[in-house]
Amino acid sequence: MTDKKRYRYKTLAGDIEKKILNGTYLIGEKLPSIRELQVKLNLSINTIYRAFIELEKTGLIETRPKSGYYVKPIPILSRNFPPRGTGKKQPQKIDSTFISNEVQLAMSNPHYLPLGTAALSPELMPVKEIIQLVKRITFRGIQSIFSYTLPEGEPELRRLLALRTVGILEKVQPENFIITNGCTEALILALKAVVKPGDTVAIEAPTFYGILKVLKDMGIDIVEVPTDPVTGVYVEKLEQTVTNKNPKACLFMSNFHNPLGSLMPDDNKEQVVRLLNHYEIPLIEDDIYSSLYHGKERPKPLKFWDKKDLVLSCSSFSKTLAPGLRVGWILTGDRFKNRLIELKRESSIATSYLDQYIMIEILKSGSYERHLRHLRRCTRNQLQNVAQAIHDCFPREVRLAIPEGGFILWVQLPEGVDSVELYYKALERQISILPGTICSSTDQFRDYVRISCGHPVSSEILSGIKVVGDLIRDLRR
């Protein structure tokens, strides 16, 4: 028997395994029968049977008498992670890419309690208003999907975005906006406009874990700048980084940082922009959370202090309205505008007109501002309630700061408790949290977790927090 034939069952088992872990096969769902797969895949009954036995051994599926094979209620996502001790033993080096991918799978699993997902509950969104708006889409709106729109976006949407900067930024015109497929595409286009593979980009430590993979895939080197959990990046450390490491760009989140929740004071923002303007270093700003302020006014973006047109400010409606409406933008000046439009045309041609059309109608109706006022009250209350629950249920050595906006808490664990180990223990209880180590390229922050407060605080949320607190105590022993 050839190796190819011998291991066909493992190939099939691996394919089914991936579909279980990424949610293609749902928990409790019946798998196709051996006979069905034999006809569909042209494999022997023995090969398919051996694949199912392999999956049973890993705990992913179970057989039910006279019924067939089913996905088990609790998939064991941690089986490939090397066992580690607790206490003061030296933690093993982990594969951060592997962990990041697993975390994303867990956070997207509807059967897990979403304590790690940086997304708001649909309960907080104006679903009825959006449904009514979609029902009123005109013939022109539907007709538009049969042709391409401008790569820089619809003029009316850009005009409405410019109007939203009144009292925040001066001299912003519709032409300064480039519409993108969400904030991630905005960040990628901004990076491509100012750096090339092999260049170095300075980022905060910790940072949003998703951007680490983007930078790695682009072949860009990373230098991490220490960041205060309350006031953001340390200006003096940034200056040392600029002079010693010669970064070609910086990527910062000054308003309600993910995962820290920090809000950089205006004086610090001005110093950062002035420093980078002086050295002619482009600054890419991730400003996606700034609309979720809990104080009296929206914090200023870093772009406010930009004198040399070196700040590219990126954002979207994903955190405040609907992630499925892929509408983001880059706010830029003339320096990089043409290059960004060219990159947008090359990467995705244009952003969906239908998505833009829906956003235009929402913004013109005035309902978005009303929704934001409601959303700010909800996220503020949810942050406070979850922080209180953590205070009540976690060991007293746990530390956190309540942000002035957004809906994320950055929690420091007691000494000796590893966030990766806690993450896997929580998964076994169908609770998703985010281990802090994936928020750095250097395996830092093993003693931190990110807790999301994006859902209304229910008895289920409170029970989940108590379970995590008990797990922390167990791991500390």
C-alpha positions in Angstrom: 0.0 0.0 0.0 1.4 3.4 -0.9 1.8 6.2 1.7 -0.8 8.2 -0.2 -3.4 5.5 0.2 -2.4 4.7 3.7 -2.9 8.3 5.0 -6.1 9.2 3.1 -8.1 8.7 6.3 -5.9 11.2 8.1 -6.4 13.7 5.3 -10.2 13.3 5.5 -10.1 13.5 9.3 -8.0 16.7 9.2 -10.4 18.3 6.7 -13.4 17.4 8.9 -11.5 18.6 12.0 -10.9 22.0 10.4 -14.5 22.4 9.5 -15.6 21.6 13.1 -13.1 24.1 14.6 -14.0 26.9 12.3 -17.8 26.4 12.8 -18.7 24.9 9.4 -19.9 21.9 11.2 -22.0 23.2 14.2 -21.8 21.7 17.7 -24.4 18.9 17.9 -24.7 18.6 14.1 -24.9 15.2 12.5 -22.1 14.4 10.1 -22.7 12.8 6.7 -23.0 9.0 6.9 -20.2 6.7 5.8 -22.2 5.7 2.8 -22.9 9.3 1.8 -19.2 10.2 2.0 -18.2 7.1 0.1 -20.4 8.1 -2.9 -19.4 11.8 -2.7 -15.6 11.4 -2.2 -15.1 8.1 -4.0 -13.2 6.7 -0.9 -13.5 3.2 0.6 -15.8 2.5 3.5 -12.7 1.5 5.6 -11.0 4.8 4.9 -14.0 6.9 6.0 -14.5 4.7 9.1 -10.9 5.1 10.1 -11.2 8.9 9.7 -14.2 8.9 12.1 -12.4 6.7 14.6 -9.5 9.2 14.5 -11.9 12.1 15.2 -13.5 10.2 18.1 -10.1 9.7 19.6 -9.4 13.4 19.6 -12.8 14.1 21.3 -14.3 16.1 18.4 -17.1 13.7 17.5 -19.2 11.0 19.1 -21.2 8.1 17.8 -24.9 7.7 18.7 -26.4 4.2 18.4 -28.5 3.7 15.3 -28.1 7.4 14.5 -24.6 8.2 13.3 -21.8 10.5 14.1 -22.2 13.9 15.7 -20.1 16.9 16.6 -19.5 16.8 20.4 -21.0 19.6 22.5 -17.6 20.8 23.6 -14.8 20.7 21.0 -11.4 20.4 22.7 -9.5 23.2 21.1 -6.6 22.9 23.4 -5.5 19.4 22.5 -2.5 20.5 20.4 -1.1 22.8 23.1 1.8 21.4 25.0 1.0 20.7 28.6 2.5 23.2 31.1 2.9 23.4 34.8 1.6 26.2 37.0 3.1 28.2 39.7 6.5 29.7 39.2 7.7 27.4 36.5 9.2 29.2 33.4 6.4 29.4 30.8 7.1 27.7 27.5 7.5 29.7 24.3 4.3 29.6 22.3 3.4 29.8 18.7 1.6 33.2 18.7 0.2 32.7 15.2 -1.3 29.4 16.2 -2.8 30.9 19.4 -4.1 33.9 17.5 -5.9 31.8 15.0 -7.4 29.6 17.7 -8.5 32.7 19.7 -10.3 34.0 16.6 -12.1 30.7 16.0 -13.2 30.6 19.7 -14.4 34.2 19.6 -16.5 33.6 16.5 -18.1 30.4 18.0 -21.7 31.3 19.0 -21.7 28.6 21.6 -19.0 30.3 23.7 -19.7 33.1 26.2 -18.1 36.2 24.4 -15.9 37.7 27.0 -13.0 38.1 24.6 -14.7 39.5 21.5 -14.2 43.2 20.7 -17.6 43.5 19.2 -20.9 44.9 20.4 -24.0 42.8 20.9 -26.6 43.1 18.1 -29.1 43.9 20.9 -27.4 47.3 21.1 -27.8 48.1 17.4 -30.7 49.8 15.6 -31.8 46.7 13.8 -35.4 47.7 13.1 -34.3 51.1 11.7 -31.8 49.4 9.4 -34.4 46.9 8.2 -36.9 49.6 7.4 -34.2 51.6 5.6 -33.2 48.5 3.5 -36.8 48.0 2.6 -36.9 51.6 1.2 -33.9 51.1 -1.1 -34.8 52.8 -4.4 -34.5 51.5 -7.9 -31.4 53.7 -8.3 -29.8 52.1 -5.3 -30.3 48.5 -6.7 -29.4 49.5 -10.2 -26.1 50.9 -9.0 -24.7 47.4 -8.0 -24.5 46.5 -11.7 -21.7 49.0 -12.3 -18.4 49.9 -10.5 -18.2 52.9 -8.3 -15.3 55.2 -7.7 -12.3 53.7 -5.9 -12.2 56.6 -3.5 -15.9 56.2 -2.6 -19.2 57.8 -3.2 -19.0 61.6 -3.1 -22.1 61.9 -0.9 -20.7 59.6 1.7 -17.4 61.5 1.7 -19.3 64.7 2.1 -21.3 63.4 5.1 -18.0 62.1 6.7 -16.5 65.6 6.2 -19.5 67.1 8.0 -18.9 64.9 11.0 -15.5 66.5 11.5 -17.0 70.0 12.2 -15.7 71.2 15.6 -13.1 68.4 15.6 -10.9 69.1 12.6 -10.5 72.2 10.5 -10.1 72.4 6.7 -11.3 68.8 6.1 -13.0 68.4 2.7 -14.9 65.4 1.2 -11.8 64.9 -1.1 -9.7 64.1 2.0 -11.6 60.8 2.5 -11.0 57.5 0.8 -13.7 54.9 1.5 -12.5 51.3 2.3 -13.8 47.9 3.1 -13.6 48.4 6.9 -10.8 49.7 9.1 -8.5 46.8 8.4 -8.3 47.5 4.7 -7.8 51.2 5.6 -4.8 50.3 7.8 -3.3 47.9 5.2 -3.6 50.6 2.4 -2.1 53.2 4.7 0.8 50.9 5.5 1.4 50.1 1.8 1.4 53.8 1.0 4.3 54.6 3.4 6.4 51.4 3.9 7.7 48.5 1.9 8.8 45.0 2.9 11.9 45.0 5.1 11.1 48.4 6.6 10.5 48.9 10.3 7.2 50.1 11.8 6.9 51.2 15.4 3.8 50.0 17.3 2.5 50.2 20.8 3.1 47.3 23.3 0.6 45.8 23.7 -1.3 46.4 20.5 -4.3 45.0 18.6 -3.3 41.4 17.8 -4.8 41.5 14.3 -2.3 44.2 13.1 0.6 41.9 14.1 -0.4 39.3 11.6 -0.9 42.0 8.9 2.6 43.4 9.5 4.1 39.9 9.5 2.4 39.0 6.2 3.6 42.2 4.6 7.2 41.4 5.5 7.5 44.5 7.8 9.7 44.4 10.8 8.3 45.5 14.2 9.7 47.6 17.0 7.5 47.9 20.1 7.2 51.1 22.1 6.3 50.7 25.8 2.8 52.0 26.5 1.1 53.2 29.7 -2.3 51.5 30.4 -3.9 54.8 31.2 -2.1 57.5 29.1 -0.9 55.6 26.1 2.5 55.5 24.5 5.5 56.9 26.5 6.7 59.9 24.5 10.3 59.6 25.8 10.4 55.9 24.8 9.1 56.8 21.4 11.8 59.4 20.9 14.4 56.8 21.8 12.9 54.3 19.4 12.9 56.9 16.6 16.6 57.8 17.1 17.8 54.2 17.7 15.7 52.1 15.5 14.9 54.4 12.6 11.3 53.3 11.9 9.8 54.3 8.5 6.4 54.7 10.1 4.4 54.4 13.3 1.0 52.9 13.9 -0.8 54.1 17.1 -4.2 54.1 18.6 -4.5 57.1 20.9 -8.2 57.0 21.7 -9.5 54.1 23.8 -6.7 51.8 22.8 -7.3 48.1 22.1 -6.5 46.2 24.3 -5.5 48.8 27.0 -8.5 51.1 26.8 -6.1 54.0 27.3 -6.8 57.6 26.2 -3.7 59.6 25.4 -3.9 63.2 26.9 -3.9 66.0 24.4 -0.4 67.2 25.5 1.0 63.8 24.8 -0.7 63.6 21.4 0.7 66.9 20.4 4.2 65.8 21.5 4.0 62.6 19.6 2.8 64.2 16.3 5.3 67.1 16.7 8.1 64.6 17.2 7.2 62.5 14.2 6.6 65.6 12.0 10.1 66.7 12.9 11.6 63.5 11.7 9.3 63.3 8.7 7.9 59.9 9.9 4.4 59.0 8.7 1.9 58.1 11.4 -1.0 55.8 10.8 -3.7 56.3 13.3 -6.3 53.6 14.2 -9.2 55.8 15.4 -12.0 53.2 15.3 -13.1 53.6 19.0 -13.2 57.4 19.3 -17.0 57.8 18.8 -17.5 55.7 21.9 -16.4 58.3 24.4 -18.0 58.4 27.8 -17.2 62.0 28.7 -18.7 65.2 27.4 -16.9 65.4 24.1 -15.2 63.3 21.5 -11.4 63.2 21.9 -9.3 64.8 19.2 -7.6 62.5 16.8 -3.8 62.7 16.3 -4.5 64.2 12.9 -5.6 67.4 14.7 -1.9 68.3 15.4 -0.5 67.3 12.0 1.3 70.2 10.3 3.0 68.2 7.5 0.3 66.0 6.2 2.0 62.9 7.6 -0.9 61.5 9.6 -3.2 59.0 8.0 -6.3 58.5 10.2 -8.2 55.3 9.7 -11.6 54.3 11.1 -15.0 52.6 10.2 -18.5 52.0 11.4 -17.7 48.4 12.5 -17.6 49.1 16.2 -20.6 51.4 16.4 -23.1 50.1 13.9 -22.6 46.9 11.9 -19.4 45.0 11.2 -21.2 43.4 8.2 -21.5 46.8 6.5 -17.9 47.0 5.3 -17.6 50.8 5.3 -14.4 52.3 6.6 -12.2 55.2 5.5 -8.8 56.9 5.5 -8.6 60.6 6.3 -5.6 62.0 4.4 -4.3 65.1 2.8 -2.7 65.6 -0.6 0.6 64.0 0.2 -0.5 60.4 0.0 -4.0 60.7 -1.5 -3.2 59.7 -5.1 -1.1 56.8 -4.0 -3.9 55.6 -1.7 -6.5 55.8 -4.5 -4.1 53.8 -6.7 -3.6 51.1 -4.0 -7.4 51.0 -3.4 -8.1 50.4 -7.1 -5.4 47.6 -7.2 -6.6 45.9 -4.0 -10.4 45.8 -4.3 -11.4 48.2 -7.1 -14.0 49.9 -4.9 -16.1 49.5 -1.8 -19.6 48.0 -2.3 -22.0 50.8 -3.4 -24.9 49.2 -1.7 -23.1 49.3 1.7 -22.2 52.9 1.0 -25.8 53.7 0.0 -27.1 52.3 3.3 -24.6 54.3 5.3 -25.5 57.5 3.4 -29.2 57.0 4.2 -28.5 56.3 7.9 -26.3 59.4 8.2 -28.8 61.6 6.4 -31.7 60.4 8.6 -30.0 61.6 11.8 -30.6 58.2 13.4 -26.9 57.5 13.7 -26.3 60.3 16.2 -29.2 59.2 18.3 -27.9 55.7 18.2 -24.5 56.8 19.3 -25.8 58.6 22.3 -27.7 55.5 23.4 -24.6 53.3 22.7 -22.3 55.5 24.8 -24.6 55.1 27.8 -24.8 51.4 27.3 -21.1 50.8 26.9 -20.3 53.0 29.9 -22.7 51.1 32.1 -21.5 47.7 30.8 -17.9 48.6 31.5 -18.7 49.6 35.1 -20.8 46.6 35.7 -18.3 44.1 34.4 -15.5 45.9 36.3 -17.5 45.6 39.5 -18.2 41.9 38.8 -14.4 41.3 38.3 -13.8 43.1 41.6 -16.3 40.8 43.3 -15.3 37.5 41.7 -11.6 37.7 40.9 -8.8 37.4 43.4 -7.9 40.8 45.1 -4.5 40.9 43.5 -6.1 41.4 40.0 -5.6 45.0 38.7 -7.4 47.0 36.0 -8.3 50.5 35.1 -11.7 51.6 33.8 -11.3 53.3 30.5 -13.0 56.6 29.6 -14.5 55.1 26.4 -14.9 52.0 24.4 -15.9 48.6 25.9 -12.7 46.7 26.7 -10.9 46.0 30.0 -7.2 45.1 30.3 -6.9 42.9 33.3 -3.6 42.0 35.1 -3.6 38.6 36.7 -2.0 37.5 40.0 1.6 36.5 39.9 2.1 33.0 38.6 -1.1 32.8 36.6 -0.5 32.4 32.8 -3.2 33.9 30.5 -2.7 31.2 27.9 -3.3 28.5 30.4 -6.3 30.4 31.7 -7.6 30.8 28.2 -7.6 27.1 27.6 -9.2 26.3 31.0 -12.0 28.8 30.2 -12.5 27.3 26.7 -13.2 24.0 28.4 -16.1 25.8 30.2 -17.2 27.3 26.9 -16.0 30.8 27.8 -13.9 32.8 25.4 -11.4 35.3 26.7 -8.3 36.9 25.0 -4.9 36.0 26.4 -2.6 39.1 26.5 0.4 37.4 25.0 -1.1 37.5 21.5 -1.1 41.3 21.7 2.7 41.4 21.4 5.3 40.1 19.0 7.7 39.4 21.8 5.7 37.0 24.0 5.1 39.7 26.6 1.9 40.2 28.7 1.5 36.5 29.7 -0.1 37.8 32.9 -2.8 39.8 31.2 -6.2 39.1 29.6 -8.6 41.3 27.6 -12.2 41.2 28.8 -14.9 42.5 26.5 -17.9 44.4 27.8 -19.7 44.5 24.5 -22.8 42.6 25.7 -25.5 43.7 28.2 -24.6 42.3 31.6 -26.8 39.3 32.1 -26.8 36.5 34.6 -25.0 34.4 32.1 -22.2 37.0 31.8 -21.9 37.3 35.6 -21.8 33.5 36.0 -19.0 33.4 33.3 -17.0 36.0 35.1 -17.3 34.0 38.4 -16.1 30.9 36.6 -13.1 32.7 35.3 -12.4 34.0 38.7 -12.5 30.5 40.2 -10.2 29.3 37.4 -7.7 32.0 38.3 -7.7 30.9 41.9 -7.2 27.2 40.9 -4.2 28.2 38.6 -2.6 30.2 41.4 -2.5 27.3 43.8 
